[in-house]
């Protein structure tokens, strides 16, 4: 299997991980898997994978908004606590992150100059053993 095929397979694995984490209630971790998949799709120059990332980000963004709305998440109004540490701040941060992922994937999928495959390989070197 060529390196580029490996990268495409990794992208799909990351999207599967994203879905599992999101379904299990870990949207922050799911977001990071989504961003990693976006990076792989971008490096591969794969517009279809970029559109897939955009679609998933959009679906998860809307689910987050519904959950926050129905949970009635409201900031406690404690001036000593930054909003980012409140439950409403958490939901707002998540909505912002997923909104960014949607825009990134859309931009990269629609602009051929941004999706040029620029795969950079790093050769892993085993550390020298101390003897």
N, C-alpha and C positions, 0 to 999 in steps of 0.2 A: 504494500500500500504506500502510495506517495505521501509526502508531508502534507500537501494541500488536502488530500482526502482525509488524512488524520484530523486536520483542523476543522473540516466540515463535520466530521463525526463528533468531534469535541463540542462544537457549537450545538449540535442536536442533544448531546448528553447534558450540556449546561441548561438548555431549555427544559429538559425533563426534570432536572434538579430544581430549577426555578418553580415549576408547577407544583412539585411535591412539597417544597418548602412553603409556598404560598398557601396551598391547601391545608398544610399542617399548622398554619397560624404564625409563620415566621416571615412576614412580608419584608423586613429589612434584609434578612439573609437571601430571600428570593430575589430582591432587587439586585444584589451583588452578583448572583448567578446570571441574571438577565444582562447586566452590564458586561460581564465576561463573554457571554454569547454574542453580544453586540460587537465587541472587540474582535472576536474570531471571525464573525461574518464580514466585518470591515476589512480585516487583513486578507481574507479570502477573496474579497471583491464580489461577494455573492449577494446580488440584489434581492433574490427570493428569500434568503435567510434574513436579510435586513428587514424586509417586509414582515416576515414572521415574527421577528423581535418586536417590531412596531405594533403588530396586532395583539400580541400577548401583553405588552406594556399597556396598551389601551384598555384591554379587557380588565386587567388587574387594577388599573387606575380607577375605572368605573366601579369595580367591586369595592375598593377602598372607600370611595366617596359614599356609596350606599351604606356600608357598615358604619362609617363615622356618623352619617345622618341618622340612621336608626338607633345607634347606640346613644344618641343625644349627647355626644361628647361636648362638654362645655368646660372652659378653663375655670378653675376655682377662684380666679381673681386675686390670688395671693401675690402682692407686689414683690415679695421677697423671692419668689420662685420664677425663674425665667420660663417663658411660654414653651420653650423647647423641651422642658422637663415635665410639662403637664401632659395629660392624656390628649387634650386637644392639640397641643403642640406636636405631639408624636404623629397624629393623623395628618396635620398640616405638612409636616416634614416629609412624610411618606407620599402625600399627594404631589408635593413639589418634585421629589426624586423621580417618581414614575412619570410625571409630566416632562421632565428633562429627558428621560429615556425615550419617550414617544417622539419628541422633537429631534433628538439625535438620530434615531433610526430612520425617521422620515427624511431628514436632510441627506443622510448618507445614501439612502436607497434611491433618492431622486436625483442625486448629483453624481454622474459617473466619475468625475475627478476625485471625489471623496471616497469612492469605493474601489479604487485601483488596488489590486492585490499587492501589498508591500510586506509580504511575509519575511520577517527577520528571525533567523534561527540563532539561538545561542547554544554553542556547544558546551555541554556540561563537562566540567573537569573534576575528576576525583581529587579530593585534597590529599596531599602527600601525607603518608603515615609517619608519625613521629616514632622513631626507633632509637 
